[in-house]
């Protein structure tokens, strides 16, 4: 083999390709101890060697067959792939070691921080607690709905009540259906005249609303108006006028609960024969009353189902012959409705 390298050095046609073939052949053949590594073989191949004087004519280097050349190239590729694979494994191991180190440092820092915190509730004092009151447990009142049915609160309910309305409410005093209640009424009373005009009290004495509100502290005040306003030319002004009346009462009696009674209708016969009192207009007035109740956060009252027919008219069983006023039974039915639709203090929050 050494002679082969020596001869190749004198061959003018020797090339890099020939050297690679020789190297491949050298790897496949047994090596002497002093030439075990490929680098030593390459060094020996390119170092000038003095030819022996008695050496014969130079021999042509053995050329590798195509199969041997292909096998040599394949081995080189395999070596390169193996180096890349080992390099990727090394990178992966380095990344894993780095992750482990970061995780360990993080856990150590957390442990140090936690060791500085107090480990008992006694050291940090009592935990703050949210104050829960009975008021916060109550259901909020929905002012967009009619007052729901309740237990009968009895006639004592009216002992601190004021009822404001037209003449139709005066019978409750006559028949004693609302004992202890104060009245303020007149035949032509409207939301405007109630604020600025005069009327009658329960003893039929002439008075005005300011005097009544200033004379006593009321627990509840009922407003039963709207029928006389149906004849107004600008009927839509009723809603604004009613809201103003509510504000006046709230200012004078801030602790009183205010109930807005929907308009007690008239009989179908009277509605069909009257020029402006119609069932449709009464329904429109009731819608405006409910709107004020929502806006001002006051209570809206419906009517007993026995008192009103399916078409919205007043039942003839409880109507006076004029088709407008209530009979004694009708007034009793209405006052019973007030007692069984009463919002007591503490039932809701608003």
Secondary structure, DSSP 8 states (H G I E B T S, - for coil): -HHHHHHHHT-TT--HHHHHHHHHHHHHS---GGG-SHHHHHHHHHS-----TT--S--------HHHHHHHHHHHHHHHHHHHHHHHHHHHHHHHHHHHHHHHHHHHHHHHHHHHS--SHHHH---------HHHHS-B--TTSB--------GGGGGGEEEEESGGGTHHHHHTTTTT-EEEE-TT--HHHHHHSEEE-TT--EEEHHHHHHH---SEEEEE--TGGGG-TTTTHHHHHHHHHHHHHHHH-TTSEEEEE------HHHHHH-SS--HHHHHHHHHHHHHHHHHHT-EEE---TTTB-TTS-B-GGGB-TTSSSB-HHHHHHHHHHHHTS---TTS-B-
